[in-house]
Amino acid sequence: MNQMVLEAATLADAESLARLHAASFTETWSIATFTRLLASPGGFGLMARVPGRAAPEGGILCQVAADQAEIFFFAVSGRGRRRGTGRRLLDGALAAAAGRGATHMLLEVAVNNAAALALYRRAGFVEVGRRAGYYQDVAGRPLAALVMRREIDPQALRMRSR
Ligand SMILES: CC(C)(COP(=O)(O)OP(=O)(O)OC[C@H]1O[C@@H](n2cnc3c(N)ncnc32)[C@H](O)[C@@H]1OP(=O)(O)O)[C@@H](O)C(=O)NCCC(=O)NCCS
């Protein structure tokens, strides 16, 4: 955990992001999908790395449009979970979004994703909507998504990082 660093994701990370996605979700997102998201207007990502280790510990991919930031992808590798990496990636993404002019962040999370829901709630996100059948569970049955939102106060983020 102490050695872990956050770095801006580049197009060269598209393959690692696709691997992280495949290890965490049943739906497949190709390298091309991550390349497109990273290259999209307002798109940005962060990678969590342990120096000297080839595979990243985790990554987060977002987009800022006007004053709104949205998380498209967020995962920590199975072996690296529950060590604070996810929270650091999320806090880094909030700060980066604030730096790009976002005043709030939105995300969708499956109703049965207890780990992510706990992390988001602890980080100050609140439920603002529900999308029935947005995902599928492992058996292919429809699964609802919760839409969550958090205001971003750039000053508070600056103070916390001091
Ligand atoms: C969600 C995810 C990114 C969390 O990453 P992580 O590095 O394990 O999270 P952290 O260690 O920073 O956890 C921060 C807090 O979140 C909560 N949390 C994280 N994992 C949890 C779990 N399995 N059960 C309950 N609470 C959990 C806890 O409050 C935790 O703080 P604590 O360890 O001091 O109790 C990770 O579980 C993951 O990659 N899951 C698969 C992909 C995914 O679901 N992504 C989100 C899609 S919306």
The ligand as a Tripos MOL2 file, in Angstrom:
@<TRIPOS>MOLECULE
LIG
   48    50     1     0     0
SMALL
NO_CHARGES

@<TRIPOS>ATOM
      1 C1        -14.9850   -1.7820   -5.5340 C.3       1 LIG1
      2 C2        -13.4500   -1.9140   -5.5500 C.3       1 LIG1
      3 C3        -12.8930   -1.0040   -6.6450 C.3       1 LIG1
      4 C4        -12.9130   -1.4590   -4.1790 C.3       1 LIG1
      5 O1        -11.4900   -1.4350   -4.2600 O.3       1 LIG1
      6 P1        -10.5850   -1.6770   -2.9530 P.3       1 LIG1
      7 O2         -9.2020   -1.2720   -3.2860 O.co2     1 LIG1
      8 O3        -10.7880   -3.0430   -2.4460 O.co2     1 LIG1
      9 O4        -11.2560   -0.6430   -1.9290 O.3       1 LIG1
     10 P2        -10.5910   -0.0040   -0.6290 P.3       1 LIG1
     11 O5         -9.6110   -0.9590   -0.0300 O.co2     1 LIG1
     12 O6        -10.0920    1.3610   -0.9540 O.co2     1 LIG1
     13 O7        -11.8590    0.1120    0.3450 O.3       1 LIG1
     14 C5        -12.3050    1.3700    0.8530 C.3       1 LIG1
     15 C6        -13.5760    1.1200    1.6650 C.3       1 LIG1
     16 O8        -14.6210    0.6130    0.8280 O.3       1 LIG1
     17 C7        -15.3910   -0.3650    1.5630 C.3       1 LIG1
     18 N1        -15.1920   -1.7120    0.9900 N.ar      1 LIG1
     19 C8        -14.3090   -2.0610    0.0230 C.ar      1 LIG1
     20 N2        -14.4400   -3.3800   -0.2720 N.ar      1 LIG1
     21 C9        -15.4170   -3.8570    0.5400 C.ar      1 LIG1
     22 C10       -16.0030   -5.1340    0.7070 C.ar      1 LIG1
     23 N3        -15.5940   -6.2000   -0.0140 N.pl3     1 LIG1
     24 N4        -16.9930   -5.2620    1.6070 N.ar      1 LIG1
     25 C11       -17.4070   -4.2010    2.3480 C.ar      1 LIG1
     26 N5        -16.8740   -2.9570    2.2480 N.ar      1 LIG1
     27 C12       -15.8940   -2.7890    1.3500 C.ar      1 LIG1
     28 C13       -14.8540   -0.3240    2.9870 C.3       1 LIG1
     29 O9        -15.5590    0.6980    3.6820 O.3       1 LIG1
     30 C14       -13.4040    0.0780    2.7410 C.3       1 LIG1
     31 O10       -12.7880    0.6510    3.8590 O.3       1 LIG1
     32 P3        -12.1160   -0.3200    4.9750 P.3       1 LIG1
     33 O11       -11.2770   -1.3430    4.2590 O.co2     1 LIG1
     34 O12       -11.3320    0.6360    5.8240 O.co2     1 LIG1
     35 O13       -13.2780   -0.9510    5.7030 O.co2     1 LIG1
     36 C15       -13.0300   -3.4090   -5.7600 C.3       1 LIG1
     37 O14       -13.7260   -4.2230   -4.8620 O.3       1 LIG1
     38 C16       -13.2630   -3.9170   -7.1700 C.2       1 LIG1
     39 O15       -12.4320   -3.7020   -8.0570 O.2       1 LIG1
     40 N6        -14.3970   -4.6060   -7.4000 N.am      1 LIG1
     41 C17       -14.7020   -5.1860   -8.7330 C.3       1 LIG1
     42 C18       -14.9770   -4.1110   -9.7490 C.3       1 LIG1
     43 C19       -16.1020   -3.1940   -9.3210 C.2       1 LIG1
     44 O16       -17.0970   -3.6230   -8.7360 O.2       1 LIG1
     45 N7        -15.9390   -1.8890   -9.6130 N.am      1 LIG1
     46 C20       -16.9340   -0.8720   -9.3190 C.3       1 LIG1
     47 C21       -17.9670   -0.8590  -10.3930 C.3       1 LIG1
     48 S1        -19.2480    0.3350  -10.0720 S.3       1 LIG1
@<TRIPOS>BOND
     1     1     2 1
     2     2     3 1
     3     2     4 1
     4     2    36 1
     5     4     5 1
     6     5     6 1
     7     6     7 2
     8     6     8 1
     9     6     9 1
    10     9    10 1
    11    10    11 2
    12    10    12 1
    13    10    13 1
    14    13    14 1
    15    14    15 1
    16    15    16 1
    17    15    30 1
    18    16    17 1
    19    17    18 1
    20    17    28 1
    21    18    19 ar
    22    18    27 ar
    23    19    20 ar
    24    20    21 ar
    25    21    22 ar
    26    21    27 ar
    27    22    23 1
    28    22    24 ar
    29    24    25 ar
    30    25    26 ar
    31    26    27 ar
    32    28    29 1
    33    28    30 1
    34    30    31 1
    35    31    32 1
    36    32    33 2
    37    32    34 1
    38    32    35 1
    39    36    37 1
    40    36    38 1
    41    38    39 2
    42    38    40 1
    43    40    41 1
    44    41    42 1
    45    42    43 1
    46    43    44 2
    47    43    45 1
    48    45    46 1
    49    46    47 1
    50    47    48 1
@<TRIPOS>SUBSTRUCTURE
     1 LIG1         1 GROUP 0 **** ****
